[in-house]
Amino acid sequence: MPAGQIYVGCTVIANGEYAIDTSGQAIGTLSGQQAIVARIAPYPAVYSVYISGYGWMKPESLQAVRV
């Protein structure tokens, strides 16, 4: 995988709002939280990346890290 690319199973640093579903009803905010990408929506969505233990986030709110 290219450096910085987000994929299922990768570790990310999350900075931004997360939602209960892909439509974008934000339920909280993360700041510098390390998490694992569990799912990526296969269709266009406002919040398209699912972070284990939190919810759906916008890809631009995530930064892939090497562990």
Phi and psi restraints in degrees (value plus and minus 20) as a CYANA .aco file:
   2 PRO   PHI     -84.1   -44.1
   2 PRO   PSI     127.2   167.2
   3 ALA   PHI     -77.1   -37.1
   3 ALA   PSI     115.8   155.8
   4 GLY   PHI      65.6   105.6
   4 GLY   PSI     -25.7    14.3
   5 GLN   PHI     -99.6   -59.6
   5 GLN   PSI     117.7   157.7
   6 ILE   PHI    -114.0   -74.0
   6 ILE   PSI     111.8   151.8
   7 TYR   PHI    -168.8  -128.8
   7 TYR   PSI     142.5   182.5
   8 VAL   PHI     -80.8   -40.8
   8 VAL   PSI     108.9   148.9
   9 GLY   PHI      78.7   118.7
   9 GLY   PSI     -33.4     6.6
  10 CYS   PHI     -99.7   -59.7
  10 CYS   PSI     137.1   177.1
  11 THR   PHI    -112.1   -72.1
  11 THR   PSI     116.0   156.0
  12 VAL   PHI    -151.8  -111.8
  12 VAL   PSI     141.0   181.0
  13 ILE   PHI    -124.0   -84.0
  13 ILE   PSI     104.1   144.1
  14 ALA   PHI    -124.5   -84.5
  14 ALA   PSI     108.6   148.6
  15 ASN   PHI    -157.0  -117.0
  15 ASN   PSI      77.8   117.8
  16 GLY   PHI     133.5   173.5
  16 GLY   PSI    -194.0  -154.0
  17 GLU   PHI     -98.2   -58.2
  17 GLU   PSI     128.7   168.7
  18 TYR   PHI    -143.6  -103.6
  18 TYR   PSI     135.4   175.4
  19 ALA   PHI    -147.7  -107.7
  19 ALA   PSI     141.2   181.2
  20 ILE   PHI     -97.7   -57.7
  20 ILE   PSI     -41.7    -1.7
  21 ASP   PHI    -166.8  -126.8
  21 ASP   PSI     158.1   198.1
  22 THR   PHI     -94.5   -54.5
  22 THR   PSI     -31.6     8.4
  23 SER   PHI     -95.5   -55.5
  23 SER   PSI     -43.2    -3.2
  24 GLY   PHI      89.6   129.6
  24 GLY   PSI       3.7    43.7
  25 GLN   PHI    -103.1   -63.1
  25 GLN   PSI      73.2   113.2
  26 ALA   PHI     -82.4   -42.4
  26 ALA   PSI     118.4   158.4
  27 ILE   PHI    -141.9  -101.9
  27 ILE   PSI     -25.2    14.8
  28 GLY   PHI    -196.1  -156.1
  28 GLY   PSI     158.2   198.2
  29 THR   PHI    -154.7  -114.7
  29 THR   PSI     119.4   159.4
  30 LEU   PHI    -132.7   -92.7
  30 LEU   PSI     125.7   165.7
  31 SER   PHI    -157.4  -117.4
  31 SER   PSI      82.2   122.2
  32 GLY   PHI      53.2    93.2
  32 GLY   PSI      -1.0    39.0
  33 GLN   PHI    -100.2   -60.2
  33 GLN   PSI     110.2   150.2
  34 GLN   PHI    -104.9   -64.9
  34 GLN   PSI     114.8   154.8
  35 ALA   PHI    -172.3  -132.3
  35 ALA   PSI     152.2   192.2
  36 ILE   PHI    -131.6   -91.6
  36 ILE   PSI     115.5   155.5
  37 VAL   PHI     -96.4   -56.4
  37 VAL   PSI     101.6   141.6
  38 ALA   PHI    -121.4   -81.4
  38 ALA   PSI     -47.6    -7.6
  39 ARG   PHI    -178.8  -138.8
  39 ARG   PSI     129.2   169.2
  40 ILE   PHI    -147.2  -107.2
  40 ILE   PSI     105.8   145.8
  41 ALA   PHI     -81.9   -41.9
  41 ALA   PSI     115.0   155.0
  42 PRO   PHI    -105.3   -65.3
  42 PRO   PSI      -4.8    35.2
  43 TYR   PHI    -162.9  -122.9
  43 TYR   PSI     141.4   181.4
  44 PRO   PHI     -81.0   -41.0
  44 PRO   PSI     108.7   148.7
  45 ALA   PHI    -169.8  -129.8
  45 ALA   PSI     130.7   170.7
  46 VAL   PHI     -81.5   -41.5
  46 VAL   PSI     -70.8   -30.8
  47 TYR   PHI    -131.4   -91.4
  47 TYR   PSI      80.4   120.4
  48 SER   PHI    -128.3   -88.3
  48 SER   PSI     -22.6    17.4
  49 VAL   PHI    -139.7   -99.7
  49 VAL   PSI     103.4   143.4
  50 TYR   PHI    -112.1   -72.1
  50 TYR   PSI     105.5   145.5
  51 ILE   PHI    -123.7   -83.7
  51 ILE   PSI     102.2   142.2
  52 SER   PHI     -73.6   -33.6
  52 SER   PSI     111.5   151.5
  53 GLY   PHI      65.9   105.9
  53 GLY   PSI     -28.8    11.2
  54 TYR   PHI    -144.8  -104.8
  54 TYR   PSI     -90.4   -50.4
  55 GLY   PHI     137.5   177.5
  55 GLY   PSI    -178.5  -138.5
  56 TRP   PHI    -106.8   -66.8
  56 TRP   PSI     117.6   157.6
  57 MET   PHI    -151.8  -111.8
  57 MET   PSI     140.9   180.9
  58 LYS   PHI     -96.8   -56.8
  58 LYS   PSI     119.5   159.5
  59 PRO   PHI     -78.3   -38.3
  59 PRO   PSI     -53.9   -13.9
  60 GLU   PHI     -90.3   -50.3
  60 GLU   PSI     -29.1    10.9
  61 SER   PHI    -111.3   -71.3
  61 SER   PSI     -17.4    22.6
  62 LEU   PHI    -140.8  -100.8
  62 LEU   PSI     124.2   164.2
  63 GLN   PHI    -148.8  -108.8
  63 GLN   PSI      99.3   139.3
  64 ALA   PHI     -88.7   -48.7
  64 ALA   PSI     120.3   160.3
  65 VAL   PHI    -146.2  -106.2
  65 VAL   PSI     134.9   174.9
  66 ARG   PHI    -112.4   -72.4
  66 ARG   PSI     113.1   153.1
